[in-house]
Amino acid sequence: MLEVAAKYFVEAGGMFRTFTTFVHEIGDVDELIEHRRIEPLLDGLSQLYDFGCRLELQVCGELIKDMFDRYGFVNWADDPDDSAVIGFPQRTTSRWESTKTPDVTWKTVREDIRVLQRCFEAELRTRMFFCMESADVSLLRSEAPMGQETLMLFPSAEYDVRQAARCLAMKCDTAAVLHLMRVLETGLGSLAVHFSVSFEHRNWENIIADIEKAIKTISHGSDKPADWKSREKVFSDVAKEFTGDIT
C-alpha cells in the first residue's frame, strides 16, 4: 500500500492552477516558446514529476517526460539526488539547457497542460484514499510504539511491535493481535530460557506451567538469594501476565 502525505496531492493540484495562470498570461500563443520565458514552467513540471513519482502516477510522469523531449530542454540537476528523482542526467552547469531549436508554440504548451491535468485527474479517480486521525498517524510512524526500552531488551521483537502498531493505526485489530502474540512469545521465550525450561515446539500452557514450577523452587534452594521473596513475587507476576490471571 502506498503511503503518501495528503500535502502532496494538495500541492500537485495547486500546481495546475499555477500552470494555467502562467500559460494564460502569455500574449501571443502562436509564438514559439523561449528559454527565458518557459524556464519557470519547466521548474514546476519537474516538481510535478517528483510528486508523480511519489504518488505513483506513471502516466502523468511519462507525459511530462514527453513534454520535455518535444520542447527540447534537458534538466542538468545541480544535486545528484535531484537527477535521480526527476529522471534527467546530472551535470554541474545551468539547471536547464536547450537541446534543439524550439519548434513548439505556446498554444501547444497550453494544450499540453490541459491534457496533463485531465490525465492527473483520471489517474486519481483510479485510487482510493483513506483519511487517518492524527493519533493514528503518530502510531503508524512511531519508531518505538512500546518504548525504546522494549526494543533494547527485546530487539528481535521490533518487527512485530511495529507491525502491531501499524495494524492498530489502520483499524486491523485482528491482525494486530497476531503480531502482539508474537511479541509476547519473545518475552515468554526469554523467561523460559532464564528458568531453563524447554520452549521450542511446545504450547504456551505447558511452557507457562513449567515456568511456574521453576519459580516455586526459588525458595527451596539452599543457596537461595537474600531477596528470594521479592524475586519470587516478581517472576510470579510476570508469569501471570501470560495467562491473564492478574489480580
C-alpha positions as CSV (number, residue, x, y, z in Angstrom):
1,M,0.0,0.0,0.0
2,L,1.3,3.4,-1.0
3,E,1.9,5.8,2.0
4,V,1.8,9.4,0.9
5,A,1.0,12.5,2.9
6,A,-2.1,14.4,1.8
7,K,0.0,17.6,1.2
8,Y,1.5,16.0,-2.0
9,F,-2.0,15.7,-3.6
10,V,-2.9,19.2,-2.5
11,E,0.3,20.8,-3.8
12,A,0.1,18.8,-7.0
13,G,-3.4,20.0,-7.6
14,G,-2.4,23.6,-6.8
15,M,0.4,23.5,-9.3
16,F,-2.1,23.1,-12.2
17,R,-3.7,26.4,-11.2
18,T,-0.3,28.0,-11.4
19,F,0.4,26.4,-14.8
20,T,-2.9,27.6,-16.1
21,T,-2.4,31.1,-14.9
22,F,1.2,31.2,-16.3
23,V,0.1,30.0,-19.8
24,H,-2.9,32.3,-20.0
25,E,-0.7,35.3,-19.2
26,I,1.3,34.6,-22.4
27,G,0.3,37.2,-25.0
28,D,0.7,35.7,-28.5
29,V,0.0,31.9,-28.2
30,D,1.3,31.4,-31.7
31,E,4.8,32.4,-30.8
32,L,7.5,29.8,-30.4
33,I,8.5,29.1,-26.8
34,E,11.6,30.8,-25.4
35,H,14.1,29.5,-22.9
36,R,13.9,32.6,-20.7
37,R,10.1,32.6,-20.5
38,I,9.4,28.9,-20.2
39,E,12.0,28.1,-17.5
40,P,9.6,28.8,-14.6
41,L,7.1,26.3,-16.2
42,L,9.9,23.7,-16.6
43,D,10.8,24.1,-12.9
44,G,7.1,23.5,-12.0
45,L,6.8,20.5,-14.3
46,S,10.0,19.0,-12.7
47,Q,8.4,19.3,-9.3
48,L,5.2,17.8,-10.5
49,Y,7.2,14.9,-11.9
50,D,8.7,14.4,-8.5
51,F,5.2,14.4,-7.0
52,G,4.1,11.9,-9.7
53,C,6.9,9.5,-8.7
54,R,5.8,9.8,-5.0
55,L,2.2,9.2,-5.9
56,E,3.0,6.5,-8.5
57,L,1.2,8.4,-11.2
58,Q,3.1,6.7,-14.0
59,V,1.1,8.1,-17.0
60,C,1.5,11.7,-15.8
61,G,5.2,11.1,-15.4
62,E,5.5,9.8,-19.0
63,L,3.6,12.8,-20.3
64,I,5.9,15.2,-18.5
65,K,9.0,13.5,-19.9
66,D,7.5,13.6,-23.4
67,M,6.8,17.3,-23.0
68,F,10.5,18.0,-22.1
69,D,11.6,15.9,-25.1
70,R,9.3,17.8,-27.5
71,Y,10.2,21.2,-26.1
72,G,13.9,20.4,-26.5
73,F,15.0,21.0,-22.9
74,V,17.0,18.9,-20.5
75,N,17.5,19.3,-16.8
76,W,21.1,19.3,-15.6
77,A,20.4,18.9,-11.9
78,D,22.9,20.5,-9.5
79,D,22.2,17.9,-6.9
80,P,22.8,14.2,-7.9
81,D,19.8,13.2,-5.8
82,D,17.6,15.6,-7.8
83,S,18.6,13.9,-11.1
84,A,17.6,10.5,-9.7
85,V,14.2,11.8,-8.8
86,I,13.2,13.7,-11.9
87,G,14.8,11.3,-14.3
88,F,17.4,13.5,-16.1
89,P,21.2,13.2,-16.4
90,Q,23.3,15.0,-13.8
91,R,25.6,17.9,-14.7
92,T,27.0,20.9,-12.9
93,T,26.1,23.6,-15.4
94,S,23.0,25.7,-15.6
95,R,19.7,24.0,-14.5
96,W,18.1,24.0,-17.9
97,E,19.7,23.6,-21.3
98,S,18.2,23.6,-24.7
99,T,19.0,20.5,-26.8
100,K,17.5,21.8,-30.0
101,T,15.9,24.9,-31.5
102,P,12.3,25.0,-30.1
103,D,9.6,24.4,-32.7
104,V,6.7,24.4,-30.2
105,T,4.3,27.3,-29.8
106,W,2.7,28.5,-26.5
107,K,-0.6,27.3,-27.9
108,T,0.8,23.7,-27.9
109,V,2.1,24.2,-24.3
110,R,-1.4,25.4,-23.2
111,E,-3.0,22.3,-24.7
112,D,-0.3,20.0,-23.2
113,I,-1.1,21.4,-19.7
114,R,-4.8,20.7,-20.3
115,V,-4.1,17.1,-21.3
116,L,-1.7,16.7,-18.3
117,Q,-4.4,17.9,-15.9
118,R,-7.0,15.6,-17.3
119,C,-4.6,12.7,-17.0
120,F,-3.8,13.7,-13.4
121,E,-7.5,13.7,-12.5
122,A,-8.1,10.4,-14.4
123,E,-5.3,8.7,-12.6
124,L,-6.6,9.9,-9.2
125,R,-10.0,8.5,-10.0
126,T,-8.5,5.0,-10.0
127,R,-7.2,5.4,-6.4
128,M,-9.0,5.1,-3.1
129,F,-7.8,7.4,-0.3
130,F,-8.1,6.8,3.5
131,C,-8.1,9.6,6.0
132,M,-6.3,8.8,9.3
133,E,-6.7,10.7,12.5
134,S,-3.5,12.4,13.8
135,A,-3.2,10.0,16.7
136,D,-3.2,7.1,14.3
137,V,-0.7,8.8,12.0
138,S,1.6,9.2,15.1
139,L,1.2,5.5,15.9
140,L,1.8,4.5,12.3
141,R,5.1,6.5,12.1
142,S,6.4,5.7,15.6
143,E,9.8,4.1,15.6
144,A,9.2,2.6,19.1
145,P,5.5,2.2,19.8
146,M,6.2,0.3,23.0
147,G,9.1,2.5,24.0
148,Q,12.8,2.3,23.4
149,E,13.4,0.2,26.5
150,T,11.3,-2.6,25.0
151,L,13.3,-2.6,21.8
152,M,16.6,-2.6,23.7
153,L,15.5,-5.6,25.8
154,F,13.8,-7.5,23.0
155,P,15.4,-6.4,19.7
156,S,14.1,-9.5,17.9
157,A,10.5,-8.3,18.6
158,E,11.0,-5.0,16.8
159,Y,9.3,-6.1,13.5
160,D,6.2,-7.4,15.2
161,V,6.0,-4.4,17.6
162,R,5.9,-2.0,14.6
163,Q,3.6,-4.1,12.6
164,A,1.1,-4.3,15.5
165,A,1.2,-0.6,15.8
166,R,0.5,-0.2,12.0
167,C,-2.4,-2.6,12.2
168,L,-3.9,-0.8,15.1
169,A,-3.5,2.6,13.3
170,M,-5.3,1.1,10.3
171,K,-8.0,-0.4,12.4
172,C,-7.0,-4.0,11.6
173,D,-7.4,-5.2,15.1
174,T,-7.3,-9.0,14.5
175,A,-4.0,-8.6,12.6
176,A,-2.7,-6.5,15.5
177,V,-3.5,-9.4,17.9
178,L,-1.4,-11.8,15.8
179,H,1.7,-9.6,15.9
180,L,1.2,-8.8,19.6
181,M,1.0,-12.6,20.3
182,R,4.4,-12.9,18.6
183,V,5.7,-10.1,20.8
184,L,4.5,-11.9,23.9
185,E,6.1,-15.1,22.6
186,T,9.5,-13.3,22.6
187,G,9.1,-12.4,26.2
188,L,7.9,-15.9,27.1
189,G,10.9,-17.3,25.4
190,S,13.3,-15.2,27.4
191,L,11.5,-16.2,30.6
192,A,11.8,-19.8,29.7
193,V,15.5,-19.5,29.0
194,H,16.0,-17.9,32.3
195,F,14.5,-20.9,34.1
196,S,16.0,-23.5,31.8
197,V,12.5,-24.5,30.5
198,S,12.2,-26.1,27.1
199,F,10.5,-23.7,24.7
200,E,10.7,-24.9,21.1
201,H,7.7,-26.8,19.6
202,R,5.6,-26.6,22.8
203,N,2.3,-24.9,23.5
204,W,2.2,-21.9,25.9
205,E,0.1,-23.7,28.5
206,N,2.8,-26.3,29.2
207,I,5.6,-23.8,29.0
208,I,4.0,-21.5,31.5
209,A,3.2,-24.4,33.8
210,D,6.8,-25.4,33.8
211,I,8.0,-21.8,34.4
212,E,5.6,-21.5,37.4
213,K,7.0,-24.7,38.9
214,A,10.5,-23.4,38.4
215,I,9.5,-20.1,40.1
216,K,8.3,-22.0,43.2
217,T,11.8,-23.7,43.6
218,I,13.4,-20.3,44.2
219,S,12.6,-20.6,47.9
220,H,13.7,-24.2,48.2
221,G,17.3,-24.0,47.3
222,S,20.0,-23.9,50.0
223,D,21.8,-21.1,48.1
224,K,18.6,-19.0,47.5
225,P,19.3,-15.3,47.3
226,A,18.6,-12.9,50.1
227,D,15.8,-11.2,48.2
228,W,14.2,-14.5,47.1
229,K,10.8,-13.4,48.3
230,S,10.7,-10.3,46.1
231,R,12.2,-12.2,43.2
232,E,9.6,-15.0,43.5
233,K,6.8,-12.4,43.5
234,V,8.2,-10.5,40.5
235,F,8.5,-13.7,38.4
236,S,5.1,-15.0,39.5
237,D,3.5,-11.7,38.5
238,V,5.3,-11.9,35.1
239,A,4.1,-15.4,34.5
240,K,0.5,-14.4,35.3
241,E,0.8,-11.8,32.6
242,F,0.9,-14.6,30.0
243,T,-2.2,-16.3,31.4
244,G,-4.3,-13.2,32.1
245,D,-4.6,-14.4,35.7
246,I,-3.9,-10.9,37.1
247,T,-5.3,-9.8,40.5
